[in-house]
């Protein structure tokens, strides 16, 4: 079974570009992590402050380790998260059928 994180980040008003820039740098680096199977940020043009991230890892340990990498610390913790109005994360496991 794989471990899935579905995250929703809502930027504070006027901080959309800050979050978009952070995700533009965080996404490719996250895809290179050992244990990452899929990492994709996406959005709805009708909600320009809302960013969604769909992440799939080989297991929960790989996801946990994701939060310790320098690129996560710099772009997520250092740039995007401080300017978020809300941050929601939902976790799932996949079926193997």
N, CA, C and O atoms as a GROMACS GRO file, in nm:
protein
  388
    1UNK      N    1   0.083  -0.118   0.000
    1UNK     CA    2   0.000   0.000   0.000
    1UNK      C    3   0.088   0.125   0.000
    1UNK      O    4   0.192   0.128   0.065
    2UNK      N    5   0.045   0.225  -0.073
    2UNK     CA    6   0.114   0.353  -0.076
    2UNK      C    7   0.046   0.449   0.022
    2UNK      O    8  -0.069   0.428   0.061
    3UNK      N    9   0.118   0.552   0.060
    3UNK     CA   10   0.068   0.654   0.152
    3UNK      C   11   0.040   0.781   0.072
    3UNK      O   12   0.125   0.826  -0.005
    4UNK      N   13  -0.079   0.839   0.091
    4UNK     CA   14  -0.123   0.955   0.013
    4UNK      C   15  -0.149   1.073   0.105
    4UNK      O   16  -0.209   1.059   0.212
    5UNK      N   17  -0.104   1.190   0.062
    5UNK     CA   18  -0.137   1.315   0.130
    5UNK      C   19  -0.204   1.406   0.028
    5UNK      O   20  -0.150   1.431  -0.080
    6UNK      N   21  -0.321   1.454   0.063
    6UNK     CA   22  -0.391   1.553  -0.018
    6UNK      C   23  -0.394   1.682   0.064
    6UNK      O   24  -0.465   1.691   0.164
    7UNK      N   25  -0.316   1.780   0.021
    7UNK     CA   26  -0.302   1.904   0.097
    7UNK      C   27  -0.374   2.019   0.026
    7UNK      O   28  -0.377   2.026  -0.097
    8UNK      N   29  -0.432   2.107   0.105
    8UNK     CA   30  -0.493   2.228   0.052
    8UNK      C   31  -0.434   2.346   0.127
    8UNK      O   32  -0.446   2.357   0.249
    9UNK      N   33  -0.371   2.434   0.052
    9UNK     CA   34  -0.312   2.554   0.107
    9UNK      C   35  -0.390   2.675   0.057
    9UNK      O   36  -0.408   2.690  -0.064
   10UNK      N   37  -0.436   2.759   0.146
   10UNK     CA   38  -0.502   2.883   0.107
   10UNK      C   39  -0.412   2.999   0.147
   10UNK      O   40  -0.383   3.020   0.265
   11UNK      N   41  -0.368   3.074   0.047
   11UNK     CA   42  -0.279   3.187   0.071
   11UNK      C   43  -0.355   3.304   0.133
   11UNK      O   44  -0.474   3.324   0.107
   12UNK      N   45  -0.286   3.379   0.215
   12UNK     CA   46  -0.341   3.504   0.264
   12UNK      C   47  -0.362   3.596   0.143
   12UNK      O   48  -0.290   3.583   0.044
   13UNK      N   49  -0.459   3.687   0.150
   13UNK     CA   50  -0.480   3.779   0.037
   13UNK      C   51  -0.351   3.851  -0.002
   13UNK      O   52  -0.280   3.905   0.082
   14UNK      N   53  -0.322   3.849  -0.131
   14UNK     CA   54  -0.202   3.914  -0.184
   14UNK      C   55  -0.077   3.829  -0.181
   14UNK      O   56   0.028   3.873  -0.229
   15UNK      N   57  -0.083   3.708  -0.126
   15UNK     CA   58   0.035   3.621  -0.115
   15UNK      C   59   0.034   3.504  -0.215
   15UNK      O   60   0.114   3.412  -0.203
   16UNK      N   61  -0.056   3.510  -0.312
   16UNK     CA   62  -0.066   3.400  -0.409
   16UNK      C   63   0.066   3.377  -0.483
   16UNK      O   64   0.107   3.262  -0.501
   17UNK      N   65   0.132   3.484  -0.525
   17UNK     CA   66   0.258   3.468  -0.598
   17UNK      C   67   0.367   3.407  -0.512
   17UNK      O   68   0.450   3.331  -0.561
   18UNK      N   69   0.367   3.439  -0.384
   18UNK     CA   70   0.466   3.382  -0.291
   18UNK      C   71   0.449   3.231  -0.283
   18UNK      O   72   0.547   3.156  -0.289
   19UNK      N   73   0.325   3.186  -0.268
   19UNK     CA   74   0.298   3.043  -0.258
   19UNK      C   75   0.326   2.974  -0.391
   19UNK      O   76   0.387   2.867  -0.394
   20UNK      N   77   0.282   3.034  -0.500
   20UNK     CA   78   0.305   2.975  -0.634
   20UNK      C   79   0.454   2.959  -0.660
   20UNK      O   80   0.497   2.856  -0.711
   21UNK      N   81   0.534   3.060  -0.625
   21UNK     CA   82   0.679   3.053  -0.644
   21UNK      C   83   0.740   2.941  -0.560
   21UNK      O   84   0.826   2.867  -0.608
   22UNK      N   85   0.696   2.928  -0.437
   22UNK     CA   86   0.748   2.822  -0.350
   22UNK      C   87   0.715   2.685  -0.407
   22UNK      O   88   0.800   2.596  -0.410
   23UNK      N   89   0.592   2.667  -0.454
   23UNK     CA   90   0.552   2.538  -0.511
   23UNK      C   91   0.627   2.507  -0.640
   23UNK      O   92   0.657   2.391  -0.669
   24UNK      N   93   0.658   2.610  -0.717
   24UNK     CA   94   0.734   2.590  -0.841
   24UNK      C   95   0.873   2.534  -0.813
   24UNK      O   96   0.931   2.465  -0.896
   25UNK      N   97   0.927   2.564  -0.696
   25UNK     CA   98   1.059   2.514  -0.659
   25UNK      C   99   1.049   2.385  -0.577
   25UNK      O  100   1.133   2.295  -0.590
   26UNK      N  101   0.947   2.376  -0.495
   26UNK     CA  102   0.930   2.259  -0.409
   26UNK      C  103   0.890   2.136  -0.488
   26UNK      O  104   0.939   2.026  -0.460
   27UNK      N  105   0.804   2.152  -0.585
   27UNK     CA  106   0.748   2.036  -0.657
   27UNK      C  107   0.854   1.951  -0.726
   27UNK      O  108   0.859   1.831  -0.702
   28UNK      N  109   0.941   2.008  -0.813
   28UNK     CA  110   1.039   1.922  -0.879
   28UNK      C  111   1.137   1.857  -0.783
   28UNK      O  112   1.177   1.743  -0.803
   29UNK      N  113   1.175   1.929  -0.678
   29UNK     CA  114   1.267   1.871  -0.580
   29UNK      C  115   1.200   1.756  -0.505
   29UNK      O  116   1.265   1.655  -0.477
   30UNK      N  117   1.073   1.769  -0.473
   30UNK     CA  118   1.001   1.663  -0.402
   30UNK      C  119   0.988   1.538  -0.487
   30UNK      O  120   0.991   1.427  -0.435
   31UNK      N  121   0.972   1.556  -0.617
   31UNK     CA  122   0.960   1.440  -0.707
   31UNK      C  123   1.087   1.356  -0.711
   31UNK      O  124   1.083   1.239  -0.749
   32UNK      N  125   1.199   1.415  -0.673
   32UNK     CA  126   1.327   1.345  -0.675
   32UNK      C  127   1.356   1.269  -0.546
   32UNK      O  128   1.456   1.197  -0.538
   33UNK      N  129   1.273   1.285  -0.445
   33UNK     CA  130   1.298   1.221  -0.316
   33UNK      C  131   1.284   1.069  -0.327
   33UNK      O  132   1.197   1.020  -0.398
   34UNK      N  133   1.370   0.995  -0.256
   34UNK     CA  134   1.349   0.851  -0.246
   34UNK      C  135   1.213   0.826  -0.180
   34UNK      O  136   1.180   0.890  -0.080
   35UNK      N  137   1.137   0.737  -0.234
   35UNK     CA  138   1.007   0.705  -0.176
   35UNK      C  139   0.892   0.787  -0.230
   35UNK      O  140   0.776   0.757  -0.201
   36UNK      N  141   0.920   0.891  -0.309
   36UNK     CA  142   0.811   0.968  -0.370
   36UNK      C  143   0.769   0.902  -0.500
   36UNK      O  144   0.851   0.875  -0.587
   37UNK      N  145   0.640   0.876  -0.512
   37UNK     CA  146   0.585   0.816  -0.633
   37UNK      C  147   0.517   0.919  -0.722
   37UNK      O  148   0.512   0.903  -0.844
   38UNK      N  149   0.464   1.026  -0.661
   38UNK     CA  150   0.390   1.127  -0.736
   38UNK      C  151   0.378   1.252  -0.651
   38UNK      O  152   0.350   1.244  -0.531
   39UNK      N  153   0.399   1.367  -0.712
   39UNK     CA  154   0.385   1.495  -0.642
   39UNK      C  155   0.336   1.596  -0.744
   39UNK      O  156   0.408   1.629  -0.838
   40UNK      N  157   0.215   1.646  -0.725
   40UNK     CA  158   0.159   1.740  -0.822
   40UNK      C  159   0.081   1.850  -0.751
   40UNK      O  160  -0.013   1.822  -0.676
   41UNK      N  161   0.119   1.974  -0.775
   41UNK     CA  162   0.042   2.089  -0.728
   41UNK      C  163  -0.056   2.127  -0.839
   41UNK      O  164  -0.024   2.117  -0.957
   42UNK      N  165  -0.176   2.170  -0.799
   42UNK     CA  166  -0.276   2.212  -0.897
   42UNK      C  167  -0.368   2.314  -0.835
   42UNK      O  168  -0.366   2.336  -0.714
   43UNK      N  169  -0.450   2.378  -0.920
   43UNK     CA  170  -0.537   2.485  -0.871
   43UNK      C  171  -0.661   2.497  -0.958
   43UNK      O  172  -0.668   2.443  -1.068
   44UNK      N  173  -0.758   2.569  -0.905
   44UNK     CA  174  -0.879   2.603  -0.976
   44UNK      C  175  -0.870   2.753  -1.007
   44UNK      O  176  -0.864   2.833  -0.914
   45UNK      N  177  -0.869   2.794  -1.134
   45UNK     CA  178  -0.858   2.936  -1.167
   45UNK      C  179  -0.965   3.023  -1.100
   45UNK      O  180  -0.944   3.143  -1.083
   46UNK      N  181  -1.077   2.965  -1.063
   46UNK     CA  182  -1.183   3.040  -0.995
   46UNK      C  183  -1.148   3.069  -0.849
   46UNK      O  184  -1.212   3.153  -0.785
   47UNK      N  185  -1.046   3.000  -0.796
   47UNK     CA  186  -1.002   3.020  -0.657
   47UNK      C  187  -0.851   3.044  -0.656
   47UNK      O  188  -0.775   2.955  -0.618
   48UNK      N  189  -0.805   3.162  -0.697
   48UNK     CA  190  -0.661   3.185  -0.715
   48UNK      C  191  -0.578   3.180  -0.588
   48UNK      O  192  -0.455   3.169  -0.595
   49UNK      N  193  -0.640   3.187  -0.472
   49UNK     CA  194  -0.564   3.179  -0.346
   49UNK      C  195  -0.552   3.037  -0.294
   49UNK      O  196  -0.481   3.013  -0.196
   50UNK      N  197  -0.621   2.942  -0.357
   50UNK     CA  198  -0.624   2.804  -0.308
   50UNK      C  199  -0.533   2.716  -0.395
   50UNK      O  200  -0.546   2.711  -0.517
   51UNK      N  201  -0.442   2.649  -0.329
   51UNK     CA  202  -0.347   2.559  -0.396
   51UNK      C  203  -0.367   2.419  -0.338
   51UNK      O  204  -0.381   2.402  -0.217
   52UNK      N  205  -0.370   2.322  -0.424
   52UNK     CA  206  -0.386   2.183  -0.380
   52UNK      C  207  -0.262   2.104  -0.423
   52UNK      O  208  -0.205   2.126  -0.530
   53UNK      N  209  -0.224   2.013  -0.337
   53UNK     CA  210  -0.106   1.931  -0.364
   53UNK      C  211  -0.144   1.786  -0.342
   53UNK      O  212  -0.194   1.750  -0.235
   54UNK      N  213  -0.122   1.703  -0.441
   54UNK     CA  214  -0.150   1.560  -0.431
   54UNK      C  215  -0.016   1.488  -0.429
   54UNK      O  216   0.063   1.499  -0.523
   55UNK      N  217   0.008   1.414  -0.321
   55UNK     CA  218   0.138   1.349  -0.300
   55UNK      C  219   0.117   1.200  -0.273
   55UNK      O  220   0.027   1.162  -0.199
   56UNK      N  221   0.201   1.117  -0.334
   56UNK     CA  222   0.195   0.973  -0.310
   56UNK      C  223   0.337   0.924  -0.280
   56UNK      O  224   0.431   0.951  -0.355
   57UNK      N  225   0.349   0.851  -0.171
   57UNK     CA  226   0.478   0.798  -0.126
   57UNK      C  227   0.468   0.647  -0.109
   57UNK      O  228   0.359   0.592  -0.095
   58UNK      N  229   0.582   0.582  -0.110
   58UNK     CA  230   0.583   0.437  -0.094
   58UNK      C  231   0.527   0.394   0.040
   58UNK      O  232   0.466   0.288   0.052
   59UNK      N  233   0.546   0.479   0.143
   59UNK     CA  234   0.494   0.447   0.276
   59UNK      C  235   0.494   0.575   0.361
   59UNK      O  236   0.542   0.680   0.317
   60UNK      N  237   0.440   0.566   0.480
   60UNK     CA  238   0.430   0.682   0.567
   60UNK      C  239   0.567   0.735   0.608
   60UNK      O  240   0.584   0.856   0.626
   61UNK      N  241   0.664   0.647   0.623
   61UNK     CA  242   0.799   0.692   0.658
   61UNK      C  243   0.857   0.782   0.550
   61UNK      O  244   0.922   0.882   0.582
   62UNK      N  245   0.835   0.749   0.424
   62UNK     CA  246   0.885   0.834   0.315
   62UNK      C  247   0.819   0.971   0.320
   62UNK      O  248   0.884   1.072   0.294
   63UNK      N  249   0.689   0.975   0.352
   63UNK     CA  250   0.620   1.103   0.366
   63UNK      C  251   0.678   1.182   0.482
   63UNK      O  252   0.702   1.302   0.468
   64UNK      N  253   0.699   1.118   0.595
   64UNK     CA  254   0.754   1.186   0.712
   64UNK      C  255   0.891   1.243   0.681
   64UNK      O  256   0.923   1.355   0.721
   65UNK      N  257   0.972   1.166   0.611
   65UNK     CA  258   1.107   1.212   0.574
   65UNK      C  259   1.100   1.331   0.480
   65UNK      O  260   1.188   1.417   0.483
   66UNK      N  261   0.998   1.338   0.396
   66UNK     CA  262   0.978   1.451   0.305
   66UNK      C  263   0.986   1.584   0.381
   66UNK      O  264   1.043   1.681   0.330
   67UNK      N  265   0.930   1.589   0.500
   67UNK     CA  266   0.929   1.711   0.579
   67UNK      C  267   1.063   1.749   0.639
   67UNK      O  268   1.075   1.854   0.703
   68UNK      N  269   1.165   1.665   0.621
   68UNK     CA  270   1.297   1.694   0.679
   68UNK      C  271   1.399   1.739   0.576
   68UNK      O  272   1.510   1.779   0.612
   69UNK      N  273   1.363   1.734   0.449
   69UNK     CA  274   1.459   1.770   0.344
   69UNK      C  275   1.481   1.921   0.338
   69UNK      O  276   1.389   1.998   0.368
   70UNK      N  277   1.602   1.963   0.301
   70UNK     CA  278   1.629   2.107   0.292
   70UNK      C  279   1.534   2.183   0.199
   70UNK      O  280   1.497   2.297   0.228
   71UNK      N  281   1.494   2.122   0.088
   71UNK     CA  282   1.403   2.193  -0.004
   71UNK      C  283   1.265   2.214   0.060
   71UNK      O  284   1.201   2.316   0.035
   72UNK      N  285   1.220   2.120   0.142
   72UNK     CA  286   1.093   2.139   0.212
   72UNK      C  287   1.107   2.249   0.318
   72UNK      O  288   1.020   2.335   0.331
   73UNK      N  289   1.216   2.243   0.391
   73UNK     CA  290   1.238   2.345   0.494
   73UNK      C  291   1.246   2.485   0.433
   73UNK      O  292   1.191   2.580   0.490
   74UNK      N  293   1.314   2.498   0.319
   74UNK     CA  294   1.329   2.629   0.256
   74UNK      C  295   1.200   2.679   0.191
   74UNK      O  296   1.156   2.790   0.217
   75UNK      N  297   1.139   2.596   0.105
   75UNK     CA  298   1.028   2.643   0.023
   75UNK      C  299   0.892   2.628   0.091
   75UNK      O  300   0.805   2.714   0.074
   76UNK      N  301   0.871   2.522   0.165
   76UNK     CA  302   0.742   2.505   0.234
   76UNK      C  303   0.743   2.578   0.368
   76UNK      O  304   0.668   2.673   0.388
   77UNK      N  305   0.830   2.534   0.458
   77UNK     CA  306   0.832   2.593   0.592
   77UNK      C  307   0.882   2.737   0.592
   77UNK      O  308   0.834   2.820   0.670
   78UNK      N  309   0.978   2.768   0.505
   78UNK     CA  310   1.037   2.900   0.507
   78UNK      C  311   0.965   3.005   0.425
   78UNK      O  312   0.967   3.123   0.460
   79UNK      N  313   0.900   2.963   0.316
   79UNK     CA  314   0.838   3.061   0.227
   79UNK      C  315   0.686   3.052   0.224
   79UNK      O  316   0.617   3.151   0.251
   80UNK      N  317   0.632   2.936   0.191
   80UNK     CA  318   0.487   2.925   0.167
   80UNK      C  319   0.404   2.922   0.294
   80UNK      O  320   0.311   3.001   0.310
   81UNK      N  321   0.435   2.833   0.384
   81UNK     CA  322   0.351   2.811   0.503
   81UNK      C  323   0.335   2.939   0.587
   81UNK      O  324   0.226   2.963   0.639
   82UNK      N  325   0.439   3.020   0.603
   82UNK     CA  326   0.419   3.142   0.683
   82UNK      C  327   0.316   3.240   0.626
   82UNK      O  328   0.264   3.323   0.700
   83UNK      N  329   0.285   3.231   0.496
   83UNK     CA  330   0.189   3.324   0.436
   83UNK      C  331   0.056   3.257   0.403
   83UNK      O  332  -0.023   3.310   0.325
   84UNK      N  333   0.031   3.142   0.463
   84UNK     CA  334  -0.096   3.074   0.441
   84UNK      C  335  -0.200   3.122   0.541
   84UNK      O  336  -0.170   3.150   0.657
   85UNK      N  337  -0.322   3.132   0.492
   85UNK     CA  338  -0.436   3.159   0.578
   85UNK      C  339  -0.481   3.029   0.644
   85UNK      O  340  -0.514   3.027   0.763
   86UNK      N  341  -0.483   2.922   0.566
   86UNK     CA  342  -0.516   2.789   0.618
   86UNK      C  343  -0.430   2.684   0.550
   86UNK      O  344  -0.384   2.703   0.437
   87UNK      N  345  -0.411   2.574   0.620
   87UNK     CA  346  -0.338   2.459   0.567
   87UNK      C  347  -0.410   2.335   0.615
   87UNK      O  348  -0.422   2.311   0.735
   88UNK      N  349  -0.458   2.258   0.522
   88UNK     CA  350  -0.528   2.133   0.556
   88UNK      C  351  -0.458   2.017   0.488
   88UNK      O  352  -0.418   2.026   0.372
   89UNK      N  353  -0.443   1.909   0.562
   89UNK     CA  354  -0.383   1.787   0.505
   89UNK      C  355  -0.472   1.670   0.540
   89UNK      O  356  -0.513   1.653   0.655
   90UNK      N  357  -0.502   1.588   0.440
   90UNK     CA  358  -0.577   1.465   0.459
   90UNK      C  359  -0.489   1.350   0.414
   90UNK      O  360  -0.416   1.360   0.315
   91UNK      N  361  -0.495   1.240   0.489
   91UNK     CA  362  -0.406   1.127   0.464
   91UNK      C  363  -0.487   1.002   0.430
   91UNK      O  364  -0.595   0.979   0.484
   92UNK      N  365  -0.431   0.922   0.340
   92UNK     CA  366  -0.497   0.802   0.292
   92UNK      C  367  -0.395   0.692   0.266
   92UNK      O  368  -0.275   0.718   0.258
   93UNK      N  369  -0.442   0.570   0.254
   93UNK     CA  370  -0.360   0.459   0.206
   93UNK      C  371  -0.431   0.401   0.086
   93UNK      O  372  -0.554   0.397   0.081
   94UNK      N  373  -0.353   0.355  -0.010
   94UNK     CA  374  -0.411   0.297  -0.130
   94UNK      C  375  -0.440   0.149  -0.110
   94UNK      O  376  -0.379   0.082  -0.027
   95UNK      N  377  -0.533   0.100  -0.188
   95UNK     CA  378  -0.556  -0.043  -0.198
   95UNK      C  379  -0.458  -0.098  -0.301
   95UNK      O  380  -0.419  -0.029  -0.394
   96UNK      N  381  -0.420  -0.222  -0.284
   96UNK     CA  382  -0.332  -0.286  -0.380
   96UNK      C  383  -0.407  -0.380  -0.472
   96UNK      O  384  -0.362  -0.491  -0.500
   97UNK      N  385  -0.521  -0.335  -0.518
   97UNK     CA  386  -0.594  -0.417  -0.617
   97UNK      C  387  -0.632  -0.333  -0.735
   97UNK      O  388  -0.694  -0.384  -0.829
   0.00000   0.00000   0.00000
